[in-house]
Amino acid sequence: MKSPVVQAPVSLLLAPELTASAKLIWMVFQLHAHSGPVGSALLESRSGLSRPTVLKAFAQLAAARRYSAPSATDRTPADARATVPRPASSSTPA
């Protein structure tokens, strides 16, 4: 069985404004984004980080423009409780 791989941009890994927790959350999110809505509970359990740390990490990622928040029209009733936004497109500036 093949292990999942995340290709993280070097600019993300070297970004001084992001903590190691923010970089980890970005990678965990990338691993699970293809399987549907990713909530903070999933990110907490997969990363081993606390909820406040996960939320702070997303605040840092937002400030660094490393993801785009879903709009209300992007959400379905099934994922309406998902609290964590999806990653930004790969065209994010370095």
C-alpha positions in Angstrom: 0.0 0.0 0.0 1.4 3.4 -1.0 1.8 6.0 1.7 0.1 9.3 1.0 2.3 12.2 -0.1 1.9 15.9 0.3 3.9 18.1 -1.9 4.4 21.3 0.1 5.8 24.4 -1.6 9.2 25.4 -0.4 7.8 28.9 0.2 5.4 27.5 2.7 8.0 25.5 4.5 10.4 28.5 4.7 7.7 31.1 5.6 8.9 32.8 8.8 5.5 34.1 9.6 4.1 30.5 10.0 4.7 28.3 13.0 5.5 24.7 12.7 1.9 24.0 13.8 0.5 26.0 10.9 2.7 24.2 8.4 1.6 20.8 9.9 -2.1 21.7 9.7 -1.6 22.8 6.1 -0.1 19.4 5.3 -2.7 17.4 7.2 -5.5 19.4 5.5 -4.0 18.6 2.1 -4.0 14.9 2.9 -7.7 14.9 3.7 -9.1 17.6 1.5 -9.9 15.2 -1.3 -12.2 13.1 0.9 -14.8 15.8 1.6 -15.2 18.4 4.3 -12.4 18.6 6.8 -13.4 19.8 10.2 -11.2 21.0 13.1 -11.9 17.7 15.0 -10.3 15.7 12.2 -7.3 18.0 12.1 -7.0 17.8 15.8 -7.0 14.0 15.9 -4.7 13.6 12.8 -2.2 16.2 13.9 -2.3 15.6 17.7 -2.7 19.4 18.2 -5.3 21.0 20.5 -8.3 22.8 19.1 -7.0 26.3 20.0 -3.7 25.5 18.3 -5.5 24.3 15.2 -7.6 27.5 15.1 -4.5 29.7 15.6 -2.7 27.8 12.8 -5.6 28.6 10.5 -5.5 32.2 11.5 -1.8 32.3 10.5 -2.6 30.5 7.2 -5.3 33.0 6.5 -3.0 36.0 7.2 -0.4 34.4 4.9 -3.1 33.8 2.2 -2.5 30.1 2.2 -6.2 29.1 2.0 -9.5 30.5 0.9 -12.5 30.4 3.1 -15.6 28.7 1.7 -18.5 30.9 0.9 -22.0 30.1 2.1 -23.0 28.9 -1.4 -20.1 26.4 -1.5 -21.5 24.5 1.5 -24.1 21.8 1.5 -26.3 20.9 4.5 -24.1 17.8 5.0 -21.0 19.9 5.5 -22.6 23.0 7.1 -20.9 22.3 10.4 -17.4 22.1 8.9 -15.5 24.9 10.4 -12.2 24.7 8.6 -11.8 26.3 5.1 -10.4 24.6 2.1 -6.9 25.3 0.8 -6.2 28.1 -1.6 -5.6 27.3 -5.2 -2.1 26.3 -6.2 -1.7 29.8 -7.8 -1.1 31.3 -4.4 1.8 33.8 -4.6 5.1 32.8 -2.9 
